Amino acid sequence: MSSALRIWHPFSNSVLDPAPIRVTKAEGVFLHTADGRRIIDAISSWWVNLHGHANPRIAAAIAEQARNLEHVILAGFTHDAAEELAERLRKWVPRDLTHLFFSDDGSTAVEVALKLAVQHFQNLSRPEKREIVALEHGYHGDTAGAMSVSDESPFTQAFQSMRYPVHRVHSAYCYRCPVGLNRQSCHIECVQQVEQLLAERADQIAAVIVEPLLQGAGGMIVHPVEFLQKVRALCTHHDVFLIADEVLTGFGRTGKMFACDLANVTPDLMCISKGITGGFLAMGVTLCSDRVESAFRSENRLHSFYHGHSYTGNALACAAANANLRIFDDEPVFARIDTIAKIHAERLAQVRDFHQVGETRQLGSIGVLELRVDDPGYLSSLRHKLYSFFLERGVLLRPLGNVVYVLPPYAIEPEQLHRVYDVITEAIETVL
Ligand SMILES: Cc1ncc(COP(=O)(O)O)c(C=O)c1O
């Protein structure tokens, strides 16, 4: 008898990490485990869940869609669920973004944005305008192109040879300011690097890619809005596309539907994923302006965008996304986000002065504590201790090294969020 195939778990070490926990059911903010525990999912299952697990409205929409049309090739065909989604997204995305291209997840949404930017200039007979600028501490996914624009980290360390070169510029990481200044008195001098680069090389540069206002996996780093605004102005001035990777920040996480809304910025290309289906199914979308798309409107077949994935525009994922957006339309989602934001502010203020806490940060529904340790970074030894400590107390939090963040589904009740912070506070007092 052959032994069973063994699941290879992501971002896990099969020797050092504990065995995966078997989840049998999930409901609202809780994961129910096979051994009878109830765990609060305080990170929305890798930042995807919005309205709670097993949300009945989204579940029903998927079931209904499955009975009618589960999937159809999107090349040469379209379907109502995809058309409805394009219609519904229109209401929320910046007006100047007029086209959308479906893909499978955040990484592929980023790949599409990069390829569109590069091919745009290629189609206009400017093949030399193909370089990409990306930020320190950036994270854009794990496929080769997304990994190239992501900053060096333990995630990319083994794959240097597969990463294509990009220009790496400072991010506005105020707690560890790259130019040694203080946010209270600075004038966003960290942006001068990208300013100089664009002044020198704009003819070779196709796009600047940023995670707007919040760099996620790189350490939950919150940027001043002025940084994004200045990058936008520089891109416009130098005729370089701005790609906003809203894969994490989209769908209300920052308190607005998109982070770009908070800064009043319209990118040329925007990547969305994660929350788009409310956390039910994988889907990526890349939006772009009419100008970006115009270079593909051509009688030359080689000017077509030859890119697509088998499940592109999947009807079940579209139905889930439509149901998600209906919830935004008829439930008080932003009031829920506001309640979460207020609790973050209150509880972060209570721990800010602990000497173990280096900085607290917050953006909308995301609360962050950067802890003082001797080995900061993703591989900080503290991470594993905290992860186990939280789980033993029924809370799923996955610190990014010494950075603990709370990114709950909007369905979380105030007392559940307070419970999460009680456990974090206990950890600061006892583990650190
Ligand atoms: C900003 C950002 N971009 C892209 C990605 C990649 O998304 P996915 O994991 O769905 O490929 C992530 C994932 O965390 C992300 O945070």
Ligand as a Chemical Component Dictionary entry (heavy atoms), coordinates in Angstrom:
data_LIG
# 
_chem_comp.id                   LIG 
_chem_comp.type                 NON-POLYMER 
_chem_comp.pdbx_formal_charge   0 
_chem_comp.three_letter_code    LIG 
# 
loop_
_chem_comp_atom.comp_id 
_chem_comp_atom.atom_id 
_chem_comp_atom.alt_atom_id 
_chem_comp_atom.type_symbol 
_chem_comp_atom.charge 
_chem_comp_atom.model_Cartn_x 
_chem_comp_atom.model_Cartn_y 
_chem_comp_atom.model_Cartn_z 
_chem_comp_atom.pdbx_ordinal 
LIG C1 C1 C 0 0.907  43.899 -1.307 1  
LIG C2 C2 C 0 0.878  42.490 -1.797 2  
LIG N1 N1 N 0 1.003  42.251 -3.098 3  
LIG C3 C3 C 0 0.948  41.003 -3.605 4  
LIG C4 C4 C 0 0.782  39.921 -2.768 5  
LIG C5 C5 C 0 0.720  38.525 -3.333 6  
LIG O1 O1 O 0 -0.564 38.033 -3.274 7  
LIG P1 P1 P 0 -0.836 36.446 -3.390 8  
LIG O2 O2 O 0 -0.289 35.850 -2.140 9  
LIG O3 O3 O 0 -2.316 36.350 -3.492 10 
LIG O4 O4 O 0 -0.141 35.972 -4.609 11 
LIG C6 C6 C 0 0.630  40.127 -1.395 12 
LIG C7 C7 C 0 0.443  38.985 -0.489 13 
LIG O5 O5 O 0 0.534  39.082 0.693  14 
LIG C8 C8 C 0 0.690  41.451 -0.895 15 
LIG O6 O6 O 0 0.580  41.709 0.406  16 
# 
loop_
_chem_comp_bond.comp_id 
_chem_comp_bond.atom_id_1 
_chem_comp_bond.atom_id_2 
_chem_comp_bond.value_order 
_chem_comp_bond.pdbx_ordinal 
LIG C1 C2 SING 1  
LIG C2 N1 SING 2  
LIG C2 C8 DOUB 3  
LIG N1 C3 DOUB 4  
LIG C3 C4 SING 5  
LIG C4 C5 SING 6  
LIG C4 C6 DOUB 7  
LIG C5 O1 SING 8  
LIG O1 P1 SING 9  
LIG P1 O2 DOUB 10 
LIG P1 O3 SING 11 
LIG P1 O4 SING 12 
LIG C6 C7 SING 13 
LIG C6 C8 SING 14 
LIG C7 O5 DOUB 15 
LIG C8 O6 SING 16 
# 
